[in-house]
Amino acid sequence: MPSFRPDLEREEDLIEEVVRIQGYDRLPSTVPALREVGGEQESYRTRRRVRELLVRAGLREAASLTFASAAEVELMRHTDPVRVANPPSAEEPFLRTSLLPRLLDAASRNQLRGEISIALFEIGHVFRLADPVDEREHLAILLAGRAGEGLHAEDRGWDALDAKGILDGVLGGLGVGWRIEPGADRPFHPGRAGSVLVGDVRVGVVGELHPAEADRLDLAGRVAVAELDVTALEAERVRTVAFRDVPRFPPLRRDLAFIVPDEANAGDVQRTLEAAAGSLLDRVVLFDLFTGGDVPAGHRSLAFALEFRAPDRTLTDEEVEPVVAAIVNRVRSELGGELRA
């Protein structure tokens, strides 16, 4: 090194001097490589997505502690709670087995304070005795009071169909196919609640609280509730979303009413006609239920609006008629239903 540059002691000093003379602006910039493991856990992503869908539906999130009283465990008819060795309160010696009791308590307190419409949800962990403890993440939804208020709002209370609609939005947003089977034990209403199934696995319940339980908890009117096992839904969630072009051709609509036995629920009929229709069926909606009149006893009439659409052309009546015939034949053979004249 030159004797008049005692500051140049190392190779790095010489490199810095060259760069200074040539110009720092000519030095390319690079971002150092990160060697740490990053990214969001899949369970967190699912939970965030569920929250987004519920907030869009107009619900507010609640948060409660994980401890439960004996009365809350008894309300859900659970017999395998986890007892805490040193609970924070003698009145709450268990870990919660369900999220619904605390939401019901919150709804009762809100109604006592004059709240007209209550729409809450909570996502949290529940615990059951297993080997040694089964800890799972659940989602609970509660709707109580009026479904809307104001001049243009529909004057009615929340009911089981509202809870089902919200659940449909959540599971549809996750890409999870599901269905409802009738029947649910207390504390749910026997005729307005059912089990939620994904495939053949029961993942929760949706419907209304039994009126006797609602009265005991000082809740006025119908109380619509739902509770799902988010841990079970995690394995079924669709992680790759498929998009399609906006339809360029109009649909061809057919309204079909079927007379079916009472034990054949609307969901079974809809799944049957969807399977029979194939890819031409774009949309199906149940729009009418009728009993009495010319409908035989022990039967009911279910009317569906079906929209058929092809991506590359406008469908003709001649193309759709064979599909309609296949739907009628399949409903007849599998469910004992007949097309209503």
C-alpha positions in Angstrom: 0.0 0.0 0.0 1.2 3.6 -0.6 2.9 5.1 2.4 0.7 8.2 2.2 -2.4 6.0 2.7 -2.0 4.4 6.1 -5.8 3.9 6.2 -5.6 1.2 3.6 -4.8 -1.8 5.7 -6.9 -4.7 4.3 -8.3 -5.9 1.0 -11.7 -4.6 1.9 -10.3 -1.1 2.4 -8.9 -1.1 -1.2 -12.2 -2.4 -2.6 -14.1 0.4 -0.8 -11.6 3.0 -2.2 -12.2 1.7 -5.8 -15.9 1.9 -5.4 -15.7 5.4 -4.0 -13.7 6.6 -7.0 -15.9 4.7 -9.6 -19.1 5.9 -7.9 -21.4 4.2 -5.4 -24.3 4.7 -7.8 -22.6 2.2 -10.2 -22.6 -0.5 -7.5 -25.6 -2.9 -7.9 -27.8 -3.5 -4.9 -28.8 -6.9 -3.7 -31.1 -8.1 -0.9 -29.4 -10.6 1.4 -30.9 -14.1 1.3 -33.1 -15.1 4.2 -32.3 -18.5 5.7 -35.1 -18.5 8.3 -38.2 -20.5 7.9 -41.2 -18.2 7.2 -44.8 -18.2 6.1 -48.1 -18.5 7.7 -49.3 -21.8 9.2 -52.2 -23.4 7.4 -54.4 -23.4 10.5 -53.9 -19.7 11.0 -54.8 -19.1 7.3 -58.0 -21.1 7.7 -59.0 -19.2 10.9 -58.3 -15.8 9.3 -60.5 -16.8 6.2 -63.3 -17.9 8.5 -63.2 -14.6 10.4 -63.3 -12.6 7.1 -66.3 -14.5 5.9 -68.3 -14.1 9.1 -67.5 -10.4 9.4 -68.7 -9.9 5.8 -71.9 -11.6 6.8 -72.4 -9.0 9.5 -71.4 -11.0 12.6 -69.2 -9.7 15.5 -66.5 -11.7 17.1 -66.7 -12.6 20.8 -63.9 -13.9 23.0 -64.2 -15.8 26.2 -62.0 -17.7 28.7 -61.5 -21.4 28.2 -63.0 -22.4 31.6 -66.5 -23.7 32.1 -68.9 -24.3 35.0 -70.7 -27.5 35.6 -74.0 -26.0 34.4 -72.4 -25.1 31.0 -71.1 -28.6 30.6 -74.5 -30.0 31.5 -76.2 -27.7 29.1 -74.4 -29.4 26.2 -75.0 -32.9 27.6 -71.3 -33.6 27.7 -70.0 -36.3 30.1 -66.3 -36.1 29.5 -65.1 -32.6 30.6 -61.5 -32.0 31.6 -61.3 -31.0 35.3 -58.6 -28.4 36.1 -56.4 -29.2 39.1 -56.2 -25.6 40.2 -59.0 -23.6 38.5 -59.0 -19.8 38.8 -62.6 -20.0 40.2 -64.4 -22.7 42.1 -67.5 -22.0 40.0 -65.6 -22.9 36.8 -63.6 -26.1 37.5 -63.6 -27.5 33.9 -62.1 -26.7 30.6 -64.9 -25.8 28.1 -66.3 -28.5 25.9 -68.3 -26.2 23.7 -68.2 -22.5 22.7 -72.0 -22.1 22.7 -72.7 -21.7 26.4 -70.6 -18.5 26.7 -72.2 -17.1 23.5 -75.6 -17.8 24.9 -74.7 -16.0 28.1 -73.4 -13.0 26.1 -76.7 -13.0 24.1 -78.8 -13.1 27.3 -76.8 -10.2 28.8 -77.1 -8.1 25.6 -80.9 -8.7 25.5 -81.3 -7.6 29.1 -79.5 -4.4 28.1 -81.9 -3.7 25.3 -80.0 -5.0 22.2 -82.5 -5.8 19.5 -80.4 -7.8 17.1 -77.5 -10.0 18.2 -75.2 -11.8 15.7 -72.0 -13.2 17.3 -69.3 -15.8 16.5 -66.3 -17.2 18.3 -63.4 -19.3 17.2 -61.5 -21.1 20.0 -60.3 -24.3 21.5 -62.5 -26.9 23.3 -61.3 -29.8 25.3 -62.6 -33.3 26.0 -61.2 -36.2 27.9 -59.4 -38.7 25.6 -55.9 -40.1 25.9 -55.2 -37.9 27.8 -57.0 -34.8 26.4 -58.5 -34.1 22.9 -58.0 -30.4 22.1 -59.8 -29.1 19.0 -60.6 -25.7 17.4 -64.3 -24.9 17.1 -66.4 -22.2 15.5 -69.7 -21.2 17.1 -72.3 -18.9 15.7 -75.3 -17.3 17.5 -78.2 -15.3 16.1 -80.9 -13.9 18.4 -83.5 -11.1 18.4 -84.5 -9.3 15.2 -83.0 -10.2 11.8 -83.0 -6.5 10.9 -84.3 -3.1 11.9 -85.4 0.0 10.2 -87.9 1.1 7.5 -86.8 -1.3 4.8 -85.7 -4.2 6.9 -87.8 -7.4 7.0 -89.7 -7.5 10.3 -88.9 -11.0 11.5 -86.6 -12.8 14.0 -83.5 -14.9 13.3 -84.2 -18.6 12.6 -82.4 -21.8 11.6 -82.4 -20.9 7.9 -80.4 -17.8 8.7 -77.8 -19.8 10.5 -77.7 -22.3 7.7 -77.2 -19.5 5.2 -74.3 -18.1 7.1 -72.8 -21.5 7.4 -73.2 -22.1 3.7 -71.3 -18.9 3.0 -68.4 -19.9 5.3 -68.1 -23.5 4.1 -68.6 -22.3 0.5 -65.8 -19.8 1.0 -63.5 -22.6 2.2 -64.5 -24.8 -0.7 -65.9 -27.5 1.6 -68.8 -29.6 0.4 -71.3 -30.4 3.1 -74.8 -31.5 3.8 -77.3 -31.6 6.7 -78.9 -34.7 8.2 -82.1 -34.1 10.3 -82.1 -34.6 14.0 -80.1 -33.1 16.9 -80.2 -33.8 20.7 -80.8 -31.3 23.4 -80.1 -28.5 23.9 -81.1 -28.1 20.2 -84.7 -28.0 18.8 -85.6 -31.6 17.6 -87.4 -30.3 14.5 -85.3 -27.2 13.6 -81.7 -28.5 13.9 -79.5 -31.1 12.2 -76.1 -32.5 12.0 -73.5 -31.0 9.6 -71.7 -33.7 7.6 -68.6 -33.3 5.4 -68.5 -36.5 3.4 -69.6 -39.1 6.0 -68.0 -37.3 8.9 -70.1 -35.3 11.4 -68.3 -32.0 12.0 -71.0 -30.0 13.9 -74.6 -29.0 14.3 -76.8 -26.1 13.0 -80.3 -25.1 13.9 -82.2 -23.5 16.8 -81.9 -23.8 20.5 -84.7 -25.7 22.2 -87.3 -23.2 23.5 -87.2 -24.6 27.0 -83.4 -24.0 27.1 -83.9 -20.5 25.7 -86.5 -19.7 28.4 -84.2 -21.0 31.1 -81.4 -18.8 29.9 -83.7 -15.7 29.7 -83.4 -15.5 25.9 -86.4 -14.1 24.1 -87.6 -15.4 20.7 -85.9 -18.0 18.5 -82.1 -18.5 19.0 -80.3 -19.8 15.9 -76.9 -21.5 16.6 -74.2 -23.5 14.9 -71.0 -25.1 16.1 -68.4 -26.6 13.8 -65.1 -28.5 14.3 -62.6 -26.3 12.4 -59.9 -28.8 13.0 -61.9 -31.4 11.0 -62.6 -28.8 8.2 -58.9 -28.1 7.8 -58.3 -31.3 6.0 -61.2 -30.7 3.6 -60.5 -27.1 2.7 -59.8 -26.4 -0.9 -56.4 -24.5 -1.1 -56.3 -24.0 -4.9 -59.1 -21.8 -6.1 -60.3 -22.3 -9.7 -61.7 -19.3 -11.7 -63.8 -19.4 -14.8 -64.8 -16.8 -17.4 -67.9 -14.7 -16.9 -70.6 -16.5 -18.9 -71.1 -15.1 -22.4 -74.2 -17.0 -23.2 -77.6 -16.8 -21.5 -79.0 -19.7 -19.4 -81.9 -21.9 -20.2 -84.3 -22.2 -17.2 -86.5 -25.0 -16.2 -88.8 -25.1 -13.1 -89.4 -28.7 -11.9 -91.6 -29.6 -9.0 -91.3 -33.1 -7.5 -93.8 -34.9 -5.2 -91.6 -36.8 -2.8 -92.2 -38.7 0.5 -91.8 -36.6 3.6 -88.7 -38.5 4.7 -86.9 -37.3 1.5 -85.4 -34.0 2.5 -84.8 -31.2 0.1 -81.0 -31.6 0.3 -81.2 -35.2 -0.9 -83.4 -34.2 -3.8 -81.1 -31.4 -4.9 -78.0 -33.6 -4.7 -79.8 -36.2 -6.8 -80.8 -33.8 -9.5 -77.4 -32.2 -9.6 -75.8 -35.6 -10.1 -78.2 -36.5 -12.8 -77.9 -33.2 -14.7 -74.1 -33.3 -15.1 -72.0 -30.4 -16.4 -74.8 -28.5 -18.2 -76.5 -27.6 -14.9 -75.1 -24.2 -13.8 -77.4 -23.3 -10.9 -80.2 -24.8 -8.9 -82.4 -23.1 -6.3 -85.3 -24.5 -4.2 -88.1 -21.9 -4.4 -91.3 -23.6 -3.2 -92.5 -26.2 -0.7 -96.2 -27.2 -0.8 -98.4 -29.7 1.1 -102.1 -30.4 0.9 -104.3 -29.9 -2.1 -103.5 -32.5 -4.8 -100.4 -33.7 -3.0 -101.0 -37.1 -1.3 -100.8 -37.5 2.4 -97.3 -38.3 3.6 -95.8 -36.4 0.7 -94.8 -32.9 -0.2 -94.0 -30.9 -3.3 -90.5 -29.4 -3.7 -90.1 -27.0 -6.6 -86.6 -26.2 -8.0 -85.4 -23.6 -10.5 -82.7 -25.1 -12.7 -80.5 -23.0 -15.0 -78.6 -24.8 -17.8 -75.7 -23.2 -19.5 -72.9 -24.1 -21.9 -69.7 -22.1 -22.1 -69.5 -22.0 -25.9 -73.0 -21.7 -27.1 -76.6 -20.9 -26.3 -78.4 -24.2 -25.4 -81.5 -25.3 -27.2 -84.6 -27.0 -25.8 -83.6 -30.2 -27.7 -80.3 -30.3 -25.8 -81.9 -29.8 -22.4 -84.9 -32.1 -22.6 -82.8 -35.3 -22.3 -81.1 -33.9 -19.2 -84.5 -33.1 -17.7 -85.7 -36.6 -18.5 -82.5 -38.1 -16.8 -83.2 -35.9 -13.7 -86.9 -37.1 -13.5 -85.9 -40.7 -13.8 -83.2 -40.5 -11.2 -85.4 -38.8 -8.6 -88.0 -41.5 -9.3 -85.6 -44.4 -8.9 -83.6 -43.2 -6.0 -86.1 -41.2 -3.9 -89.5 -42.4 -5.1 -90.4 -38.9 -6.3 -92.6 -38.0 -9.2 -92.7 -34.9 -11.4 -95.7 -32.8 -10.4 -98.1 -32.1 -13.3 
